[in-house]
């Protein structure tokens, strides 16, 4: 029997003391250990993504090569994401995070060692090595990503959930600001090997932080037929179509935001810039994401989360159109910043709605579907914009994304979600037996 999210105690912590504020959450040994460790890990992912994108473009001059390298990093989500979510629901989230981030660090370190000591390949052969090591790092991401997202609700009460989910975006937001700047500076000043060691170090620090904090992921449970991913998918598809629409919204966010990273090297090159400009454009995205986090916090309780998610999707479409039309770097930075605002606003709202709605015993598996929605669309959109950019230009690729992303709010239909997606009567409706 799958019970309602409304029956969820949501957390391992007793909520009789009242909800904690920001300071009490970030200084809590368990929540704080995960929270602060994420800053290092997300910075590692951002720096690694920047470096492999620049290396792939420098080796071939092709945006498709950049897309191949980025696809290798996120493709393992298709293979391991569902399994990772099911294992997380059985109480292994902490082990998954530690093993996963250590694997990420190992993949990044392997590329650093190859660049430092091996005889260098050129062209697509170099892209092949970059992609293989990125795939190893991607395996680590797949092992721990669902666990990392499903663990947070275990550490807070239901009343603390909106604040916790807002705080949960802070490490990624800061990494999106500081990571590209740090990566571009280290890459330009000391070379790709040093930048990759910085990225690998971020993963190892997060693994150590979680291992030391030892957050409570719940009891270890045996494997049962009711613990399969199929049960979660059947629940989403048959019993909670609102949740299915929300997960579709997450995929739309991934589709509309990914080109900002895949197209950055060729777009900066078209505007007359180099490696530093690639990092600065990505940092503009991060600054916009930080502003979006502030706006999301101010709007909490004033604007329905369903409407906030649709507004974020509109901003993503506007940002892509702005990138297509930008005459120079100044306008491009503004467009990337708007993209960052839209990404954070949409993801914060959609994540809150999903976490409040999903039944607790399905959380890890549903968050695996969440990851598949956000990351699983990346290979498709990377390939699409890569081919279009190589055939025509990065501007045309951004224009294509803008047109397709404009359908996002139509799909989400906030007016229909407003009273249903975890904010109204539908949250009280108990699901059917899903066993």
Secondary structure, DSSP 4 states (H G I P E B T S, - for coil): -PPPGGG---SSS-GGG----HHHHHTSHHHHHHHHHHHHHHHHHHHHHHHHHHHHHHHHS-HHHHHHHHHHHHHHHHHHHHHHHHHHTTT-HHHHHHHHHHHHHHHHHHHHHHHHHSPPP-THHHHHHHHHHHHHHHHHHHHHHHHHHHHHGGGS-TTTHHHHHHHHHHHHHHHHHHHHHHHHHHHHHH-HHHHHHHHHHHHHHHHHHHHHH-----------GGGSHHHHHHIIIII-HHHHHHHHHHHHHHHHHHHHHHSHHHHHHHTT--HHHHHHHHHHHHHHHHHHHHHHHHHTTTS-HHHHHHHHHHHHHHHHHHHHH--SHHHHHHHHHHHHHHHHHHHHHHHHHHHHHS-GGGHHHHHHHHHHHHHHTHHHHHHHHHHHHHHT-HHHHHHHHHHHHTTHHHHH-HHHHTTTSSSSGGGGSPPPP--
